Amino acid sequence: MENWCHYELSGYPNTDSVPKYRKISVRFVADGEFRKNIPAEIPDGYQFLNYHSVTNPISSLLKLTQQKEHQVVSFEFTSELNRKLCELYNQTSDFTFKQQASVSQLVDIESAVKEKIVNWGMHLEPELKKILMLKMRNLK
């Protein structure tokens, strides 16, 4: 629980450590010189592009979901991966590939975190009562 709290507050160090509720489905798109958000077909063997592991701290997700003007959030790739995708799609390097998701999916992550905290608190309450009862007995 301590590690989980640390990761939720500070961000997850890598995609391997991200819990399942932080893995969201995304839309794979590209921005070209004259057109934005061009849907890109995902080739065989690249199905991982359909998903994104959200490593950001929960505080940054809260900020994103509270901005009413945003319906969609974009996740850009590293320049190295973008270069490889340009090669794969036989595009010039002025193309930028990215993943897009609905902001509502970030709200789902928030809900999962809140639920986990509530469940942990409910589990902790009986344990605290036991500890307090033992301490009170020892004081007598």
ChimeraX commands (.cxc) that place a marker at each C-alpha (Angstrom):
marker #1 position 0.00,0.00,0.00 radius 0.5
marker #1 position 2.89,2.33,0.77 radius 0.5
marker #1 position 4.40,1.84,-2.71 radius 0.5
marker #1 position 0.99,2.27,-4.33 radius 0.5
marker #1 position 0.41,5.57,-2.47 radius 0.5
marker #1 position 3.86,6.80,-3.45 radius 0.5
marker #1 position 3.30,5.93,-7.11 radius 0.5
marker #1 position -0.15,7.52,-7.20 radius 0.5
marker #1 position 1.22,10.73,-5.68 radius 0.5
marker #1 position 4.54,10.89,-7.55 radius 0.5
marker #1 position 3.81,9.00,-10.74 radius 0.5
marker #1 position 4.69,5.48,-11.79 radius 0.5
marker #1 position 8.37,4.92,-12.69 radius 0.5
marker #1 position 7.62,2.80,-15.78 radius 0.5
marker #1 position 4.77,1.17,-17.66 radius 0.5
marker #1 position 5.51,-2.23,-16.09 radius 0.5
marker #1 position 4.55,-0.92,-12.65 radius 0.5
marker #1 position 1.22,0.61,-13.78 radius 0.5
marker #1 position -1.90,-1.12,-12.37 radius 0.5
marker #1 position -4.53,-2.45,-14.76 radius 0.5
marker #1 position -7.00,0.40,-14.11 radius 0.5
marker #1 position -4.40,2.86,-15.49 radius 0.5
marker #1 position -4.13,1.06,-18.84 radius 0.5
marker #1 position -6.59,2.75,-21.17 radius 0.5
marker #1 position -7.65,2.19,-24.75 radius 0.5
marker #1 position -6.63,4.95,-27.14 radius 0.5
marker #1 position -7.07,6.11,-30.69 radius 0.5
marker #1 position -3.89,6.08,-32.78 radius 0.5
marker #1 position -3.57,9.22,-34.92 radius 0.5
marker #1 position -1.01,11.35,-36.72 radius 0.5
marker #1 position -0.56,15.05,-37.31 radius 0.5
marker #1 position 0.72,16.05,-40.71 radius 0.5
marker #1 position 1.80,19.39,-42.07 radius 0.5
marker #1 position -1.68,20.34,-43.29 radius 0.5
marker #1 position -3.97,18.01,-41.37 radius 0.5
marker #1 position -4.35,17.02,-37.73 radius 0.5
marker #1 position -5.68,13.90,-36.00 radius 0.5
marker #1 position -5.49,11.67,-39.05 radius 0.5
marker #1 position -6.61,8.16,-38.00 radius 0.5
marker #1 position -3.75,5.71,-38.53 radius 0.5
marker #1 position -4.26,2.02,-39.11 radius 0.5
marker #1 position -2.24,-0.14,-36.76 radius 0.5
marker #1 position -0.13,-2.77,-38.51 radius 0.5
marker #1 position 0.09,-6.39,-37.32 radius 0.5
marker #1 position 2.41,-6.76,-34.37 radius 0.5
marker #1 position 1.84,-3.20,-33.13 radius 0.5
marker #1 position -1.38,-3.74,-31.16 radius 0.5
marker #1 position 0.31,-2.12,-28.15 radius 0.5
marker #1 position -0.42,1.21,-29.90 radius 0.5
marker #1 position -4.11,0.68,-29.05 radius 0.5
marker #1 position -3.35,1.15,-25.34 radius 0.5
marker #1 position -1.61,3.66,-23.12 radius 0.5
marker #1 position -0.32,3.13,-19.59 radius 0.5
marker #1 position -0.97,6.35,-17.69 radius 0.5
marker #1 position 2.05,6.92,-15.45 radius 0.5
marker #1 position 1.24,10.52,-14.42 radius 0.5
marker #1 position 0.64,11.40,-10.75 radius 0.5
marker #1 position -3.03,11.48,-9.76 radius 0.5
marker #1 position -2.76,15.26,-9.19 radius 0.5
marker #1 position -2.01,15.88,-12.86 radius 0.5
marker #1 position -4.97,13.70,-13.87 radius 0.5
marker #1 position -7.23,15.72,-11.57 radius 0.5
marker #1 position -6.08,18.95,-13.25 radius 0.5
marker #1 position -6.81,17.53,-16.70 radius 0.5
marker #1 position -10.28,16.34,-15.80 radius 0.5
marker #1 position -11.23,19.64,-14.19 radius 0.5
marker #1 position -10.50,21.60,-17.38 radius 0.5
marker #1 position -13.94,21.71,-18.97 radius 0.5
marker #1 position -12.67,22.79,-22.41 radius 0.5
marker #1 position -10.84,19.49,-22.96 radius 0.5
marker #1 position -12.75,16.41,-24.14 radius 0.5
marker #1 position -9.68,14.53,-25.37 radius 0.5
marker #1 position -6.17,14.10,-24.03 radius 0.5
marker #1 position -3.18,13.30,-26.27 radius 0.5
marker #1 position -0.11,11.25,-25.45 radius 0.5
marker #1 position 2.88,11.86,-27.70 radius 0.5
marker #1 position 5.65,9.37,-28.34 radius 0.5
marker #1 position 9.35,9.88,-27.78 radius 0.5
marker #1 position 11.16,11.36,-30.78 radius 0.5
marker #1 position 12.90,8.01,-31.33 radius 0.5
marker #1 position 9.65,6.05,-31.44 radius 0.5
marker #1 position 8.03,8.73,-33.61 radius 0.5
marker #1 position 10.94,8.46,-36.05 radius 0.5
marker #1 position 10.50,4.69,-36.21 radius 0.5
marker #1 position 6.76,5.09,-36.80 radius 0.5
marker #1 position 7.46,7.55,-39.63 radius 0.5
marker #1 position 9.74,4.94,-41.20 radius 0.5
marker #1 position 7.16,2.19,-40.70 radius 0.5
marker #1 position 4.44,4.29,-42.34 radius 0.5
marker #1 position 6.81,5.61,-45.00 radius 0.5
marker #1 position 6.14,9.20,-43.92 radius 0.5
marker #1 position 8.41,12.21,-43.70 radius 0.5
marker #1 position 9.71,13.19,-40.29 radius 0.5
marker #1 position 7.29,16.13,-40.12 radius 0.5
marker #1 position 4.54,13.64,-39.16 radius 0.5
marker #1 position 3.83,13.35,-35.44 radius 0.5
marker #1 position 2.15,10.20,-34.21 radius 0.5
marker #1 position 0.21,10.22,-30.95 radius 0.5
marker #1 position -2.41,8.40,-28.94 radius 0.5
marker #1 position -5.68,10.05,-27.94 radius 0.5
marker #1 position -8.14,9.14,-25.21 radius 0.5
marker #1 position -11.32,10.57,-23.83 radius 0.5
marker #1 position -10.89,12.60,-20.65 radius 0.5
marker #1 position -13.64,10.42,-19.17 radius 0.5
marker #1 position -11.12,7.56,-19.09 radius 0.5
marker #1 position -8.98,9.65,-16.75 radius 0.5
marker #1 position -12.06,10.16,-14.58 radius 0.5
marker #1 position -12.35,6.36,-14.44 radius 0.5
marker #1 position -8.77,6.22,-13.12 radius 0.5
marker #1 position -9.65,8.78,-10.43 radius 0.5
marker #1 position -12.67,6.69,-9.45 radius 0.5
marker #1 position -10.56,3.55,-9.18 radius 0.5
marker #1 position -8.07,5.34,-6.92 radius 0.5
marker #1 position -10.86,6.68,-4.69 radius 0.5
marker #1 position -12.43,3.24,-4.49 radius 0.5
marker #1 position -9.13,1.66,-3.49 radius 0.5
marker #1 position -8.63,4.27,-0.75 radius 0.5
marker #1 position -12.14,3.73,0.60 radius 0.5
marker #1 position -11.73,-0.07,0.57 radius 0.5
marker #1 position -8.38,0.24,2.30 radius 0.5
marker #1 position -9.91,2.55,4.92 radius 0.5
marker #1 position -12.78,0.14,5.53 radius 0.5
marker #1 position -10.29,-2.72,5.95 radius 0.5
marker #1 position -8.12,-0.61,8.23 radius 0.5
marker #1 position -10.92,0.44,10.58 radius 0.5
marker #1 position -11.46,-3.00,12.22 radius 0.5
marker #1 position -7.69,-3.44,12.50 radius 0.5
marker #1 position -7.36,-0.10,14.29 radius 0.5
marker #1 position -10.17,-1.06,16.68 radius 0.5
marker #1 position -8.32,-4.29,17.55 radius 0.5
marker #1 position -5.09,-2.38,18.19 radius 0.5
marker #1 position -6.86,0.18,20.37 radius 0.5
marker #1 position -8.61,-2.56,22.37 radius 0.5
marker #1 position -5.28,-4.34,22.99 radius 0.5
marker #1 position -3.63,-1.10,24.08 radius 0.5
marker #1 position -6.51,-0.29,26.42 radius 0.5
marker #1 position -6.23,-3.75,27.99 radius 0.5
marker #1 position -2.51,-3.27,28.51 radius 0.5
marker #1 position -3.13,0.06,30.26 radius 0.5
marker #1 position -5.40,-1.58,32.88 radius 0.5
marker link #1:1,2 radius 0.2
marker link #1:2,3 radius 0.2
marker link #1:3,4 radius 0.2
marker link #1:4,5 radius 0.2
marker link #1:5,6 radius 0.2
marker link #1:6,7 radius 0.2
marker link #1:7,8 radius 0.2
marker link #1:8,9 radius 0.2
marker link #1:9,10 radius 0.2
marker link #1:10,11 radius 0.2
marker link #1:11,12 radius 0.2
marker link #1:12,13 radius 0.2
marker link #1:13,14 radius 0.2
marker link #1:14,15 radius 0.2
marker link #1:15,16 radius 0.2
marker link #1:16,17 radius 0.2
marker link #1:17,18 radius 0.2
marker link #1:18,19 radius 0.2
marker link #1:19,20 radius 0.2
marker link #1:20,21 radius 0.2
marker link #1:21,22 radius 0.2
marker link #1:22,23 radius 0.2
marker link #1:23,24 radius 0.2
marker link #1:24,25 radius 0.2
marker link #1:25,26 radius 0.2
marker link #1:26,27 radius 0.2
marker link #1:27,28 radius 0.2
marker link #1:28,29 radius 0.2
marker link #1:29,30 radius 0.2
marker link #1:30,31 radius 0.2
marker link #1:31,32 radius 0.2
marker link #1:32,33 radius 0.2
marker link #1:33,34 radius 0.2
marker link #1:34,35 radius 0.2
marker link #1:35,36 radius 0.2
marker link #1:36,37 radius 0.2
marker link #1:37,38 radius 0.2
marker link #1:38,39 radius 0.2
marker link #1:39,40 radius 0.2
marker link #1:40,41 radius 0.2
marker link #1:41,42 radius 0.2
marker link #1:42,43 radius 0.2
marker link #1:43,44 radius 0.2
marker link #1:44,45 radius 0.2
marker link #1:45,46 radius 0.2
marker link #1:46,47 radius 0.2
marker link #1:47,48 radius 0.2
marker link #1:48,49 radius 0.2
marker link #1:49,50 radius 0.2
marker link #1:50,51 radius 0.2
marker link #1:51,52 radius 0.2
marker link #1:52,53 radius 0.2
marker link #1:53,54 radius 0.2
marker link #1:54,55 radius 0.2
marker link #1:55,56 radius 0.2
marker link #1:56,57 radius 0.2
marker link #1:57,58 radius 0.2
marker link #1:58,59 radius 0.2
marker link #1:59,60 radius 0.2
marker link #1:60,61 radius 0.2
marker link #1:61,62 radius 0.2
marker link #1:62,63 radius 0.2
marker link #1:63,64 radius 0.2
marker link #1:64,65 radius 0.2
marker link #1:65,66 radius 0.2
marker link #1:66,67 radius 0.2
marker link #1:67,68 radius 0.2
marker link #1:68,69 radius 0.2
marker link #1:69,70 radius 0.2
marker link #1:70,71 radius 0.2
marker link #1:71,72 radius 0.2
marker link #1:72,73 radius 0.2
marker link #1:73,74 radius 0.2
marker link #1:74,75 radius 0.2
marker link #1:75,76 radius 0.2
marker link #1:76,77 radius 0.2
marker link #1:77,78 radius 0.2
marker link #1:78,79 radius 0.2
marker link #1:79,80 radius 0.2
marker link #1:80,81 radius 0.2
marker link #1:81,82 radius 0.2
marker link #1:82,83 radius 0.2
marker link #1:83,84 radius 0.2
marker link #1:84,85 radius 0.2
marker link #1:85,86 radius 0.2
marker link #1:86,87 radius 0.2
marker link #1:87,88 radius 0.2
marker link #1:88,89 radius 0.2
marker link #1:89,90 radius 0.2
marker link #1:90,91 radius 0.2
marker link #1:91,92 radius 0.2
marker link #1:92,93 radius 0.2
marker link #1:93,94 radius 0.2
marker link #1:94,95 radius 0.2
marker link #1:95,96 radius 0.2
marker link #1:96,97 radius 0.2
marker link #1:97,98 radius 0.2
marker link #1:98,99 radius 0.2
marker link #1:99,100 radius 0.2
marker link #1:100,101 radius 0.2
marker link #1:101,102 radius 0.2
marker link #1:102,103 radius 0.2
marker link #1:103,104 radius 0.2
marker link #1:104,105 radius 0.2
marker link #1:105,106 radius 0.2
marker link #1:106,107 radius 0.2
marker link #1:107,108 radius 0.2
marker link #1:108,109 radius 0.2
marker link #1:109,110 radius 0.2
marker link #1:110,111 radius 0.2
marker link #1:111,112 radius 0.2
marker link #1:112,113 radius 0.2
marker link #1:113,114 radius 0.2
marker link #1:114,115 radius 0.2
marker link #1:115,116 radius 0.2
marker link #1:116,117 radius 0.2
marker link #1:117,118 radius 0.2
marker link #1:118,119 radius 0.2
marker link #1:119,120 radius 0.2
marker link #1:120,121 radius 0.2
marker link #1:121,122 radius 0.2
marker link #1:122,123 radius 0.2
marker link #1:123,124 radius 0.2
marker link #1:124,125 radius 0.2
marker link #1:125,126 radius 0.2
marker link #1:126,127 radius 0.2
marker link #1:127,128 radius 0.2
marker link #1:128,129 radius 0.2
marker link #1:129,130 radius 0.2
marker link #1:130,131 radius 0.2
marker link #1:131,132 radius 0.2
marker link #1:132,133 radius 0.2
marker link #1:133,134 radius 0.2
marker link #1:134,135 radius 0.2
marker link #1:135,136 radius 0.2
marker link #1:136,137 radius 0.2
marker link #1:137,138 radius 0.2
marker link #1:138,139 radius 0.2
marker link #1:139,140 radius 0.2
view
